[in-house]
Structures are given as C-alpha cells and as structure tokens.
Amino acid sequence: MSIVNYNYASNAAANVIRSNEKLMDKTMARISSGTKVGAGHADSGRYGLYTNMTTEAREARAALSSLNSGLARMKLVEATGMTIHKIATRMHELSVLASDTLLPVHDRYGMDAEFQALLGEWDRLGEQTRYNNTVVMDGTDLVITMGEAGGAANITINVDDWRPDANAANGAGIATHAIDAGAANSGGGAQADLSLTAVAAAGDVPATRQENLTTAANAALTRAKLDNIVPHLAASVGEVAGDIQSLEFAIEATAGGAVAKELAASLIGDTDYAVDTAQLAAQQVISQAATAILAQANARSATVLTLLK
C-alpha cells in the first residue's frame, strides 16, 4: 500500500514496543526487589495473601520464642523440684532416726539442727527460685501467649506450690499434697504441711521450729507427715516432666508451622529468578526485534518518493 498519511506497520511495531516495555519494567522490578508483590507489579489478590502468610509466619516465630522460654522455665522448676525431693528424703531419714526413743537427747538435737537447716533451704528454694525475675516455685501458673492470627489459645501450665508450709483443700496444686496447716510440736496430722514457725530456745533445748525432731514424739509426728510428703513430691516432679514433654511437642509443631508458613509466603511472593530472567531475556529479544521492525517500517515511506521522481 503506497500511502504516506498512515504507516500501519510502524504503529503496530510501536505498540509492541510499548507493551513489551511494560512487561520488562515489571520483570526488572521483580528481579531487582526479589519479590513479586512490590508496588506497581503486584497481581490482584497476591499482595493480601502474601502479607497475611508473612504475618502468620512472624507470629509463629514469636510464639516459638515464648514456648522456648517457657520450656526453660519449666526445666528450672523440674531441677529445683528434684532438689527439694532429695532434701525431703534426707529429712525423712532424719525423722526416722530421731524417732528412736533410745537415742540420746543431745544426738537428737544435732539431728534437729540438720533437719532445720534442710527445712530452711527447702523454704528458700520455694520462695526465691526465679526465672526472669519471677518466682516460679510458689504455685504461679505459667501462661504462654501464642498470639497467632485467628485467636490461637494460650498455653497454660499449672505449676504446683513447692513451699514446705503450703497447703490447700484436697491438696490441690500443692507439691507436698498437704491438706491441713502444720501445728505446734510437729502436729497437724499426717497430711499437714511442715510448720516454719520459730520456737525460741528453752533451757537445754536449742532454738528450733514447730516442725522439729527435739523429742522422739515430735520426730514421729514429722515422720508421719514426710511419709505422705516424699512420694507426693516425687509424683509432682513427674508431673513437671510431663509438662516439659508437652511443651517440647508444642515447640515441634509450632516450628513446623512457622516453616510451612514461611515457605507459603516465599512461594507466593518471592521472585523466581530462573523464570523471570528467562522472561527478561525473551522480552529483550522482542524489544530489539520490534525496534528493528519499527525502523524498517519507518523507511517504507521513502519508497513512495520513487514514484514522484
């Protein structure tokens, strides 16, 4: 067609160049940013899905951090509980020895001195053992905030009160399972706690506590309590071990979930360099070809001039 007012081939080539340049711009943006959801080149719906998955993955990582901290705290409770059980076992041994009516009174006082030192250490461990400046052996439950999207439930670990003078109805939440309060002269019943109330020295009897081994009768009452307390302490250690096991499974599941969500976000939003560099190469070839054709199409009008000569 020998016309000069409109060059169809030239305009068609120009349209191809413009369209291809837009594709190249998006491909270059994906390659340079490493993501497919940046400004100006996000597919419809992809941005929201990508950001949601990214947020959930970060929340899972935060929950994982909280779970690991909770696990460390419960391992501290376990280790301290095992030590308290060993202390109570030695106290039980002393109470059995001191229950012997043939034992010289001053030997019994010596046993009571060790007993009181052990009881004081038990109380110190119960009152002062801390994790992140929080007392952990006084019956304060551990609440781990999961904080995941969709309102994931928090994890609550019920922690027993490990203090020697703690008691509760039915022994609920008490490591010693003590039901009644301790009373003077080691009294209160076989299911009572160990009284920490101080008793002043009186004559030849040294200073002690209401829970004491200063007489064979008092030692027998204390032994009856420890007959009940020692096995319950062992069971409480076992309960903590079970809590630790459950936290380890929760950590495993949360870690797996975090990886899965991170992978999903990556597959949705991260640039596939193998695909995009191949696309860019093809787009560059098309751009060069279209530019060459545009030059030839623009030159076609020159042939019309030969008709005018």
Residue, then its C-alpha position, 0 to 999 in steps of 0.5 A: m500500500s503506497i500511502v504516506n498519511y498512515n504507516y500501519a506497520s510502524n504503529a503496530a511495531a510501536n505498540v509492541i514496543r510499548s507493551n513489551e516495555k511494560l512487561m520488562d519494567k515489571t520483570m526488572a522490578r521483580i528481579s531487582s526487589g526479589t519479590k513479586v508483590g512490590a508496588g506497581h507489579a503486584d497481581s490482584g489478590r497476591y499482595g493480601l495473601y502474601t502479607n497475611m502468610t508473612t504475618e502468620a509466619r512472624e507470629a509463629r516465630a514469636a510464639l516459638s520464642s515464648l514456648n522456648s522460654g517457657l520450656a526453660r522455665m519449666k526445666l528450672v522448676e523440674a531441677t529445683g523440684m528434684t532438689i527439694h525431693k532429695i532434701a525431703t528424703r534426707m529429712h525423712e531419714l532424719s525423722v526416722l532416726a530421731s524417732d528412736t526413743l533410745l537415742p540420746v537427747h543431745d544426738r537428737y538435737g544435732m539431728d534437729a539442727e540438720f533437719q532445720a537447716l534442710l527445712g530452711e533451704w527447702d523454704r528458700l528454694g520455694e520462695q526465691t527460685r526465679y526465672n526472669n525475675t519471677v518466682v516460679m516455685d510458689g504455685t504461679d501458673l505459667v501462661i504462654t501467649m501464642g498470639e497467632a492470627g485467628g485467636a490461637a489459645n494460650i498455653t497454660i501450665n499449672v505449676d504446683d506450690w513447692r513451699p514446705d508450709a503450703n497447703a490447700a483443700n484436697g491438696a490441690g496444686i500443692a507439691t507436698h499434697a498437704i491438706d491441713a496447716g502444720a501445728a505446734n510440736s510437729g502436729g497437724g496430722a499426717q497430711a499437714d504441711l511442715s510448720l516454719t514457725a520459730v520456737a525460741a530456745a528453752g533451757d537445754v533445748p536449742a532454738t528450733r521450729q514447730e516442725n522439729l525432731t527435739t523429742a522422739a514424739n515430735a520426730a514421729l509426728t514429722r515422720a508421719k507427715l514426710d511419709n505422705i510428703v516424699p512420694h507426693l513430691a516425687a509424683s509432682v516432679g513427674e508431673v513437671a516432666g510431663d509438662i516439659q514433654s508437652l511443651e517440647f511437642a508444642i515447640e515441634a509443631t509450632a516450628g513446623g508451622a512457622v516453616a510451612k508458613e514461611l515457605a507459603a509466603s516465599l512461594i507466593g511472593d518471592t521472585d523466581y529468578a530462573v523464570d523471570t530472567a528467562q522472561l527478561a531475556a525473551q522480552q529483550v529479544i522482542s524489544q530489539a526485534a520490534t525496534a528493528i521492525l519499527a525502523q524498517a517500517n519507518a523507511r517504507s515511506a521513502t519508497v513512495l518518493t520513487l514514484l514522484k521522481 
